[in-house]
Amino acid sequence: MTIGVSRIRSQSAPAVARSAERLRLSAEYWVPVARDLCITAAAGSRADKRRWDGLIASAGSNRSAKGFTDLVVWNGSLRELLQAILDSTRPDTPTVPDITEQITQAITSGRYPVELVVRTSRIAEDLGVPRRLVQLAVSDLAEAGTVVARRHGILAVDHSGPAPGAVYVATRIRAQIAAGIYPPNTALPTTKDLANLFLCGVPLLTAGLRLLADDGLLTLHDAQGGAVRAFVARSLPHSSNTVSADRETSTFTPEQISATTRKAQTQWKLRTPVPATTLHRQWMELRAMIRHALSSRVTPVDPLPEWDLAVARATEVESAPLPGPPWLGVWHTACLASATSRLLAVSEVPDDL
């Protein structure tokens, strides 16, 4: 068996050498072309410069091939280099700095909200560019401190003041404390549970809690896994958020409620832009659904704590105003839809509300 392997190796050596020579000649021709393109294509992008350097090093003519496996790897490296050269010479291919500028403008305009994760796949779709170029732009933005790179996306940051998302969380929790949902000297739910209620990530939720702690309304204690646990430090003037039975009424079927709540939450999950008039109509409709769910409910004989909480939370979010920024409005409407779903899940309601 050893003799057979040795014979095969000796017979294949000339073929490997001939193939390696062809690859070396190709590399000698294309690597200088790549170096020239790198000067212009990667100008202004450290991440793209590192990419080109890596491609050139992997496909370099100074490589050696001792067997077919080395040939396959070398050939693959040359193919990647040639593909990069082809892509960079296409007139419709934007540079990484161009993509970086477009992402920055989207953050500034609020299209990609501060402190909320936006997936790179969505950015690539929005801009109509390859995802790999978006990833290079994200690397440059992360080095500049404009964003924090996540596994599948970016988290835009704003060093000029509190993030609007954190302010929104703080405002809502403050209103819930004033409504008596969280009395003084009691613990709030865990950050994970609160994040689920607010349909956001734990980091953003924690940022909102820290704003309330800075105001002295909460005290924060370290918990397991680097999380925090919040406790209400003092009371606020009680706000009687009650649902008025005198407002205009409508009838909704369970199917209508399900479709409306699902649509609102999907819009937020996908970060879908919604026209202002459509968003306001959804907000008004969901508020009407909460009012009628409460007015038409069949209250349990012995109300359970989750029922009381669902009613209190639904009442609070129903009475909250619709935020001005469009993305905050989409978020708030999704929270309203979530509260509606939770309320119906713990109550018995007629077939038609």
FIGUVEX-873574 format. One record per residue (C-alpha): residue in one letter; z, y, x. Coordinates in steps of 0.001 Angstrom, whole numbers, padded with zeros to 6 digits, always signed. Each point is the difference from the previous one (the first is absolute). Example, Ala and Ser with C-alpha at 12.3 -4.5 7.8 and 13.67 -1.06 7.14 Angstrom:
A+007800-004500+012300;S-000660+003440+001370;
# end
This chain:
M+000000+000000+000000;T+000891+002359+002856;I-003321-000743+001657;G-001862+000786-003238;V+001712+003363-000424;S-000702+000923+003605;R-003663-000906-000412;I-000317+002116-003136;R+001650+002934+001744;S-002279-000305+003014;Q-003075-000167-002211;S+001099+002977-002131;A+000900+002224+002941;P-003579+001234+000560;A-000375+000811-003702;V+003258+001946+000031;A-001128+001882+003091;R-003372+000899-001545;S+001630+001208-003231;A+002596+001978+001922;E-002748+001720+001982;R-001783+001025-003213;L+003251+001405-001392;R+000648+001839+003247;L-003448+001621-000106;S+000556+001045-003621;A+003378+001466+000893;E-001477+001905+002952;Y-002461+001634-002380;W+002212+000710-003022;V+003354+000893+001557;P-001335+003265+001537;V-001507+000856-003396;A+003390-000574-001588;R+001741+002172+002590;D-002372+002874-000743;L+000464-000379-003744;C+003766-000169+000388;I+000047+003501+001450;T-001355+001491-003227;A+000906-002603-002645;A+003680-000156+000948;A+000425+003691+000804;G+003202+001254-001601;S+001354-003451-000846;R+002332-001790+002359;A-000040-003080-002198;D-003793-000220+000020;K-000033+000551+003777;R+002348-002963+000404;R-002269-002072-002233;W-003073+000777+002092;D+001874-000662+003246;G+001075-003383-001317;L-003515-000931-001133;I-001499+001017+003336;A+002621-001888+001989;S-000470-003170-002069;A-003791+000058+000326;G-000136+001115+003639;S-002484-001485+002455;N+002780-000964+002407;R+001157-002829-002237;S-000427-003633+000975;A-000607-003093-002098;K+001271-003381+001149;G-001000-001846-003155;F-001497+000239-003460;T+003229+001408-001471;D-000155+002964+002389;L-003649+000522-000950;V+000842+000109-003708;V+002770+002556+000551;W-002182+002173+002247;N-002897-000176-002425;G+002304+001029-002860;S+001237+002977+002000;L-003568+001125+000674;R-000860-000316-003683;E+002961+002214-000934;L-001079+002569+002583;L-003580+000010-001258;Q+001214+000369-003600;A+002120+003004+001016;I-003016+001544+001748;L-002152-000578-003088;D+002611+001472-002341;S+000517+003090+002149;T-003732+000779+000107;R-000413-000077-003765;P-000285+003547-001345;D+002112-000747-003086;T+002987-001375+001935;P+002826+002588+000229;T+002063+000348+003146;V+003687-000887+000027;P+000984+003702+000329;D-002095+000709-003124;I+001929-002666-001903;T+003291+001315+001368;E-000856+003468-001309;Q-000902-001358-003446;I+003281-001928-000241;T+001933+003103+001085;Q-001713+002075-002692;A+000820-002655-002614;I+003664+000151+001018;T+000028+003810-000074;S-001597+000103-003462;G+002476-002547-001372;R-002620-002679-000598;Y+001976-002205+002391;P+003553+001048-000878;V+002647+000510+002647;E+002507-002859+000374;L-002094-002432-002044;V-001873-002894+001575;V-003790+000140-000367;R-001869-003164+000937;T-002698+000217+002678;S-002324-001977-002272;R+000238+002763-002601;I-000635+002697+002625;A-003068-001880+001234;E-001274-000255-003580;D+000709+003663-000735;L-001801+001208+003128;G-002748-002627-000025;V+000633-001032+003606;P+000832-003320+001713;R+003660-000939-000125;R+000124-000564+003779;L-000873+003670+000560;V+002717+001030-002461;Q+002490-002067+001993;L-000978+001864+003176;A+000433+003340-001784;V+003407-001132-001270;S+001012-000844+003570;D-000898+003523+001119;L+001871+001552-002935;A+003045-002146+000744;E+000024+001148+003633;A-000176+003589-001221;G+002956-000582-002334;T-002019+000800-003134;V+000484-003457-001480;V+002052-003114+000554;A-002190-003086+000327;R+000958-002816-002333;R-001278-003568-000008;H-002758+000660-002525;G-000044+003769-000269;I+001436+003367+000900;L+003079+001960-000957;A-000720+003720+000198;V+002901+002142+001190;D+000767+003685-000321;H+002276+001584+002563;S+000129+003386-001757;G+002556-000981-002637;P+001098-002655-002491;A-002816-002214-001199;P-001008+000648-003634;G+000486-003684-000780;A+003554+000058+001325;V+000698+003161-002005;Y-001307-001733-003135;V+002295-002995+000548;A+002965+002304+000634;T-000746+002039-003129;R-000185-003084-002192;I+003204-001557+001374;R+001785+003331-000354;A-001052+000087-003675;Q+001212-003575-000491;I+003393+000882+001485;A+000217+003060-002267;A-000862-002221-002966;G+002931-002279+000845;I-002083-003003+001019;Y+001830-000069+003327;P+003571+001339-000372;P+002001+001415+002945;N+001451-002478+002498;T-002454-002725-001004;A-002700-001609+002084;L-003657+000475-000740;P-002167-003129-000076;T-001213-001224+003375;T-002844+001898+001606;K-002272-002968-000690;D+000873+000001-003712;L-000338+003777-000229;A-003376-000162+001764;N-001147-002507-002614;L+001141+002328-002765;F-001792+002955+001579;L-003110-002010+000922;C+000156+001141+003612;G+000905-001284+003436;V+003544-000230+001325;P-000590+002631+002754;L-001068+002615-002549;L+002860-000918-002313;T+002459+000297+002891;A-001410+003421+000910;G+000770+001162-003537;L+003548-001355+000230;R+000536+001855+003271;L-000964+003283-001664;L+002718-000573-002603;A+002460-000961+002732;D-000785+003270+001790;D+000940+001802-003238;G+003282-001905-000167;L-000917-001818-003185;L-000130-003429+001651;T+001695-001722+002872;L-002036-002535+001940;H+001320-003080+001760;D-001862-002357+002295;A-000945-003325-001527;Q-001570-003176+001323;G-003451+000092+001538;G+000111+003708+000825;A+000150+000987-003680;V+002452+002437-001562;R+002212-000213-003076;A+000542+003160-002018;F+003134+000992-001915;V+000367+002933-002399;A+002332+002489+001662;R+000482+002479-002841;S-000979+000672-003566;L-002537+002442-001347;P+000020+002008-003231;H-000868-002514-002679;S-003527+000247-001342;S-000419-001571-003405;N-003478-001399+000264;T-000596-001167-003534;V-003191-001074-001638;S-000798+002228-002938;A-000899-001812-003190;D-001578+003175-001370;R-003037-000114+002274;E-003399-001127-001189;T-000126-003740-000569;S-002746-002558+000475;T-000356-003727-000440;F-000777-002251+002951;T-000695-003692+000095;P+001426-002156+002821;E-003548-000393+001315;Q-000444+003776+000200;I+003303+000413+001811;S-000810-002782+002440;A-003450+001400+000765;T+001279+003555+000487;T+002922-000937+002244;R-002143-002383+002040;K-002682+002645+000529;A+002509+002636+001128;Q+001640-002333+002493;T-003348-001233+001330;Q-001139+003587+000577;W+003029+000563+002173;K-000298-003305+001813;L-003626+000737+000905;R+000700+003738+000483;T-002842+000752-002413;P-000700+003722-000519;V+000403+000903-003680;P-001386+003163-001661;A+002756+002403-001017;T-000836-000170-003721;T-000016-003811+000045;L+003274-000113+001904;H+001689+002381-002428;R-001227-002072-002962;Q+001390-003192+001568;W+003316+001735+000663;M+000293+001200-003590;E-000991-003416-001381;L+002538-001879+002112;R+002747+002422-000989;A-000897-000607-003648;M+000173-003738+000606;I+003505+000302+001432;R+001165+002169-002898;H-001264-002465-002552;A+001262-002994+001903;L+003450+001553-000210;S-000283+001130-003608;S-001467-003331-001182;R+002107-002296+002138;V+002187-002804-001278;T+003146+000517+002047;P+001857-003154+001063;V+003295-000549-001810;D+001818+000100+003338;P-002113+002230+002262;L-000187-001354+003530;P+000278+002224+003088;E-003731-000388+000756;W-000792+001292-003494;D+002149+003086+000514;L-001562+000627+003402;A-003532-000474-001309;V+000652+002494-002803;A+001611+002544+002334;R-002751-000248+002604;A-002762+000167-002594;T+001632+003044-001599;E+000331+001759+003366;V-003595-000535+001096;E-001329+000847-003485;S+001712+003388+000176;A-001170+000765+003557;P-002938+002414+000365;L-003364-001118+001318;P-000192+001033+003703;G-002693+002444+001001;P-001697-001724+002967;P-002526-002537-001351;W+001240-002938+002085;L+003602+000688-001015;G-001146+000073-003596;V-001641-003415+000381;W+003203-001314+001587;H+002226+001484-002702;T-002216-001407-002755;A+000232-003447+001621;C+003807+000325+000052;L-000127+000954-003669;A-002095-003085-000718;S+002398-002188+001965;A+002983+001354-001951;T-001855-000701-003248;S-000666-003589+001039;R+003605-000549+001078;L+001294+001455-003250;L-002164-002307-002096;A+000871-002995+002157;V+003726+000239-000857;S-000365+000979-003651;E-001221-001546-003190;V-002716+002082-001547;P-002122-000412-003107;D-003621-001068+000370;D-001066+003595-000632;L+002132+002743+001492;
# end
